[in-house]
Amino acid sequence: GAWASGAALPGTRGNSASTIGSETTALGVGGQITYPNITDLTEEYNGTAWSPGGVYPGVQSWGTGSGTVTAGWFTGGITSQPNGPVLSSTNTYNGTSWTAGTAYPGTILAAGGTGPQTAGLAWGGLPSWTGSAQTTTFEYSGPAWTAGGTLPMGVAYTGSVGTQTAALSTGGGPPGKANLSYNGTGWTVETELPGTWSQSSAAGTQTSALAFLAGNLPVMTNVLGWDGTSWSTRPSLGTGRYASLVASGNTSGA
């Protein structure tokens, strides 16, 4: 396989939360336009072009979320850079506008997140810019958050895929090589990534995923495939990037 160019975003964007229902339906929320400016824009993708969606209720970057373009959820993040306030707010999207939901049980940024609006999953992340990566997991039912299984190690800036009962957390830091699976009850340590990566992105399922591996500098084009057991090299991205929009997708990663 190979990568092909798609429609460009209306503007530069980094550290955004995003959700992917398929290759032809995606949602990007907030993020950094140019340092230190953060946006409240929501942008929808139909496989051909991006268009404006409902404005998010406040600027945010480094939040996490998932779902679909017509039923998404997002939580946490920061409101300003550097070292801005860290959020606990949760909001849901109906394809047109955002509605306030039950707050996350603590402030959180750069967390993992996946699953639909009525069965979401968020884990790890940082409670503050100076805090350590957390081991907490919380499951989202749409109305409320409940505690899930504890991570075997703290993770943040991780690639996230799957569902509430079959999730994968890959990369991120520290420790950067971690690859963990969740079965709805507890986490299992899987085959590590062949290298130390931070600010990864991922798409796919727990047993068929792509990891877009990055570091702050140099920005890399590495892509790896996961088959549920082991990693293999896949075609590189045409342009190096990190902290990109791709996250918590439901598309096939193979």
Stockholm file with secondary structure:
# STOCKHOLM 1.0

chainA/1-254         GAWASGAALPGTRGNSASTIGSETTALGVGGQITYPNITDLTEEYNGTAWSPGGVYPGVQSWGTGSGTVTAGWFTGGITSQPNGPVLSSTNTYNGTSWTAGTAYPGTILAAGGTGPQTAGLAWGGLPSWTGSAQTTTFEYSGPAWTAGGTLPMGVAYTGSVGTQTAALSTGGGPPGKANLSYNGTGWTVETELPGTWSQSSAAGTQTSALAFLAGNLPVMTNVLGWDGTSWSTRPSLGTGRYASLVASGNTSGA
#=GR chainA/1-254 SS CCCCCCCCCSSCCBSCEEEEEETTEEEEECCBSSTTCBCCCEEEECSSCEEECCCCSSCCBSCEEEEETTEEEEECCBSSTTTCCBCCCEEEECSSCEEECCCCSSCCBSCEEESCTTSEEEECCBSSTTSCCCCCEEEECSSCEEECCCCSSCCCSCEEEEETTEEEEECCSSSSSCEEEECSSCEEECCCCSSCCSSCEEEEETTEEEEECCCSSSCCCCEEEECSSCEEECCCCSSCCSSCSCCSBCSCCC
#=GC SS_cons         CCCCCCCCCSSCCBSCEEEEEETTEEEEECCBSSTTCBCCCEEEECSSCEEECCCCSSCCBSCEEEEETTEEEEECCBSSTTTCCBCCCEEEECSSCEEECCCCSSCCBSCEEESCTTSEEEECCBSSTTSCCCCCEEEECSSCEEECCCCSSCCCSCEEEEETTEEEEECCSSSSSCEEEECSSCEEECCCCSSCCSSCEEEEETTEEEEECCCSSSCCCCEEEECSSCEEECCCCSSCCSSCSCCSBCSCCC
//
